[in-house]
Amino acid sequence: MYAVPSHQEKLIAIACEKLNVTRDELNDMCPREYYADFMDWLCQITDSVSLWTDMMFGSPNDIQVDSIRKLTDAGLYHGAIISTYRKLN
């Protein structure tokens, strides 16, 4: 899906819906070690990947890798397909 108005805002909306919490509750749930890595944490708790033209946040599953490869083949994504964060315990 297209991230409007931004990747972080879209992930916040997805997380709030998935966890059935408010934005404030979601912010309170964020572990202290992720205060500076909020996007990484959001990708993890939503099982999402955020793509820009040449970079990504997240750790794609097999279905997401297939989608990213289709975007690469179509010339819409030019970055690597890698895990960019550590998994939550």
C-alpha positions in Angstrom: 0.0 0.0 0.0 1.1 3.6 -0.5 2.1 5.3 2.7 0.2 8.5 3.1 1.0 11.0 4.5 4.3 9.3 5.5 5.8 5.8 6.2 5.8 6.4 9.9 2.3 7.7 10.1 1.0 4.8 8.0 2.7 2.3 10.3 1.3 4.1 13.4 -2.2 3.7 11.9 -1.6 0.1 11.1 -0.3 -0.6 14.6 -3.2 1.2 16.3 -5.7 -0.8 14.3 -3.9 -4.1 14.7 -3.4 -3.7 18.4 -6.7 -1.9 19.0 -5.0 0.9 20.9 -4.9 4.7 20.7 -1.9 6.6 19.4 -1.0 7.6 23.0 -1.2 4.0 24.1 1.0 2.9 21.2 3.6 5.5 22.1 3.5 4.3 25.8 4.1 0.7 24.6 7.3 1.5 22.7 10.3 0.0 24.6 12.9 2.6 25.7 15.6 1.0 23.5 13.4 1.9 20.5 12.9 5.6 21.3 15.4 6.5 18.6 14.4 3.6 16.3 10.7 4.1 16.3 10.3 3.0 12.6 12.1 -0.2 13.3 9.8 -1.0 16.2 6.7 -0.1 14.2 7.8 -2.4 11.3 8.3 -5.3 13.8 5.0 -5.0 15.6 3.1 -4.6 12.4 5.0 -7.2 10.4 5.5 -4.5 7.7 8.3 -3.3 5.5 8.7 0.3 4.5 10.3 0.9 1.0 11.6 4.1 -0.5 13.1 4.2 -4.0 16.5 2.8 -2.9 16.2 1.7 0.8 14.0 -0.2 3.1 13.1 -0.6 6.8 12.0 -4.0 8.1 12.6 -7.6 7.7 10.6 -8.9 4.8 8.9 -12.3 4.9 8.8 -14.5 1.7 5.6 -12.9 0.4 7.0 -9.4 0.9 10.3 -10.4 -0.8 8.3 -11.6 -3.8 6.5 -8.2 -3.9 9.7 -6.3 -3.6 11.2 -8.3 -6.4 8.3 -7.4 -8.6 8.9 -3.7 -7.8 12.5 -4.2 -8.6 11.7 -5.8 -11.9 9.4 -2.9 -12.7 12.2 -0.4 -12.0 10.4 1.0 -9.0 12.7 -0.2 -6.3 16.5 -0.1 -6.6 17.8 -1.0 -3.1 18.8 -4.3 -1.5 16.4 -6.7 0.0 17.8 -7.2 3.5 16.7 -7.2 7.1 17.4 -3.8 8.6 16.5 -4.3 12.3 16.8 -6.7 15.1 13.9 -8.8 16.2 12.0 -8.2 19.4 12.5 -10.7 22.1 
